[in-house]
Amino acid sequence: MAWTTPRDWSDDVTAVPDGIVTAAMLNVDLRDNLTILSSHSHTGSAGQGASSMSGVTLAALTTLTFADQSANPDAAGELQRNGNDLLFYGASAVNLTAADQAAGTASLRSLGTTAVKAAAGNHIHTISSVASGSSKLGATVSSSETDVVSHTATPGGASRSWAIFAAGHARDASDTYTFKLYFDATLLATVAGITGAGLDANVNGLSGLQENPAVSAHTIKMTAQRTAGVGDSIVDATVMFREVSV
């Protein structure tokens, strides 16, 4: 059975001879066409409607009401209402109307400072110093890299940072040295071409930042190496850190 274009119900003698409507006319124009509309398969032919909804836009839509299905969607691409919640199913059902869901789950967020809330765009991070430590020492330095001073400490918590500093002084004015600053085995800073000039001259500083160190023992140290000249000389140094938390 196929859709039949209804006749023109007029006084035209061709469409309705003698102006008399017959059962056969009504069966074709009403009964059969209504049956087609109730059971059609969207083939795209006359009276069947398009086989897809491509090209449909919602530009003029002002309200879209979802009937309560009293269940969550369970197939990819489904958008479904369950009670007062609207959920979309991608790899799993995600509640689009729930707020402050677990970290890592897409959801609306209220402003706040906890793990499941969003920070305001004008929020301020306050840096606080929570720990510090330092050591000072002197060592005889040769043409090999030598540990002059070190300090070992453990961060007081996770997600903190260490600001690390060192200062060194070579007593021998006739030789040239290179100073290096380390966090464990990681080189943070290097100063080369250092010459000494007595006990109070030519103090050279080094600095570095170690973000989020593991909560375990770490060693910061400064080394020195004679790169020009002869003989061994004493290098005095201090190394320190400041642990900060935001």
N, C-alpha and C positions, 0 to 999 in steps of 0.2 A: 504494500500500500504506500502511495506517495502523496505528497501535498498537492492539492488541487486549488488553483487560484479561484476564489469565490466569484460568482457571477455578480454583475451589477444589478442590484435589486431596484429596478426602475420600471417604467411603463413600456420599456423597449420590448417589442414583440419577439425579438430574437432571444433575449435573455430569459424573459418570462412570457411565453406565448399566452395570449389572451388574458394576461395579468393573473394567471392562476398558479399559485405555488403548490408544487406537488411534493409528496413524500420522498421521491427520488432526488429532487433538488436539495431538500433539507438533509438527506442522508449524506450526500456528497459534500455540500458546503459546510454543514455543521457537524454532523456525527463523525464522518470520516476525518475531517481536518482536526477536530478536537482530539480524536484518538491519536492522530499523528503527533500532535503537540504534547500529549501525555506520555508518549513512549518513544519519542525521536532520539536519535543517537548523535546529533550534532555533526552531520556529515558535511555541512556547508552548502548543501543544495537548497533550493527554494523551500522556505518554511521550516527548515531543519536547524538553522542557526549555525554559527561558526564552530569549527572543531576545536578552537582554542580561544583564549582570552587575550591574545597578543594585541597590543595597541590600546588596551583599556587603560585609562588614566583616572586618578582620583583627585584631579585638580579642583573639581567643583564639590567634592565631598566635604561636608561640614561635621557630620557625626557618623561614627562607625560603632555599632553596638554588637558585642559578642554575646551570644547565648551561653549561659552557664552549662558546661559539659560535666561538671562535678568530677573531673578527672584531669590528670596532666597529659599533655601530648606525648606520643610515644614513637613518632616517626619523623625522620629528618625533614625540615622545612615546615612543620606544622606550627601554627600560632593558635593558641587555644585558651579559653577562660576556664578557670577552676575556682568557683566561689568568687572572691574579690580579687583574685590574682590572675594576671595575664602571663602566660608562659610560652616560650619559644623553644622548639626542640632542634638543636644542632647535633652535636655529639651526645648531648644529654639535655634534659629539660632545664631551662634557665628561667627563673622567675624575674620578669622584667619590671615588676612593680614593688618587689621587696627591697628594702633599704639595708645598708650596712651588713651585707652578707660576708662570709668568711673571706679572708685575704686570698686573692687569686681568683675569686668568683665575680664575674661581671654583675654589678648591681648599682642602684642608686646609692649615693653616699651623702650622709650628713656631714657637716663640718665638725671637726674635732681633732684630737691628738692621739687617739688610740689607733690600734693596728687596722681596724676595719673602717675608719672614717677618713675623710679627705681634709687635707690642710687648706686653710683659707689662702687665697692668692696673696694676701698682704701679711701673712704670718712672719714671725721673726724667730730665727734660731739663736738661742742664747748659749754661748760656749762657756763651759765651766772647766776649771782645772781640778782634776781629781787625784793626781799623784805626780810625784817628781822624784828624781834621783840623780846622783852625780858621783864621780870619782876623779881623783887627780893623782898623778904619778910621773916619775921621770924614768927614762931608759937610755941606755947606751945604744946608739944607732950606727949601723955600718952601711955598706952598699947593698945589703939585702933588706927587704921590707921587714920591719920589726914592729911588733905590737908595743905601743908606748903605754896606753891606758885602756882599761875596759870596765864596763859596769853591766851587771846582769840583774834583770828584774822581770816580773810577770805582770801583764796588764790586769787591772782590777775588774774588767768586764769586757764583753764583746762589743763590737761596733764603736770602738774608740780609736784615737789616733795618737801617735807619739811625734812630738816636735823634738828633733834631736840636734844637739849642738856639740861642737868641740873647739878647743883653742889650744894651739901648740906654739912652742918657742924653742928655736935651736940656739944653743949657747955659742957654738963655734961660728965666728964671723967669716971664716975663710972658705967654708964649704957650702954646697947648695943641696937642698932637700925637697922632697915631695911628701906632703901629708895627705892621708886618706881617711874618710869617715865611713864606717860600716854599720849596718844593722844585720846581725848574724853574718851571713856570707854575702849579703847584698851591698854593693858599693853605692853610697849615697852622694858623696862629694869628693872632689880632688882639688888640691892646691899645689901647684908646681912652682919651681924657681925660687924657693924660700932660702934666704940667707939669714944667719944669726948675727947679732951685734951686741952681746952682753946680756945680762940677766933681764933687763926691763924693756928691751927694744924688739921690734918685729914680732909681735904676737899675731898669729894668723888664725882666723876663725873659719870653721866649716859648719854647714847646717844641712838638714834634710828632714823629710816628712815621711813617716811610715803609717799608712792608713790601715785601719782595721787589723791590727796584728792578732794572731791567734792567742787565746788565753793560755799561754804556756811560757816557760822561761825563755827570754831573749837576751842576747848580748850585743851591746853597742860598744864600739871601740874606735880608737884613732891609731893609725900606724904612721911610721915615718921611714924614709929611705934616703940615704945619701946618694945623690945623682952626679955630683961633681966634687972634686977635692980628694984629700987623702986622710987616713986616720979615722978614728971613731970619736963621736961627740955625743954629749948628753942633750936629749930633747925633753923638755918639760911639757906636760899636757894635762888637760882636764876634759872630761866628757860628761854630758848630762842630757836628761830628757825631761819633757813635760808632757804628761798624759792629759788629753782633753776629751771631753764628752759634749755632744750637742743634745 
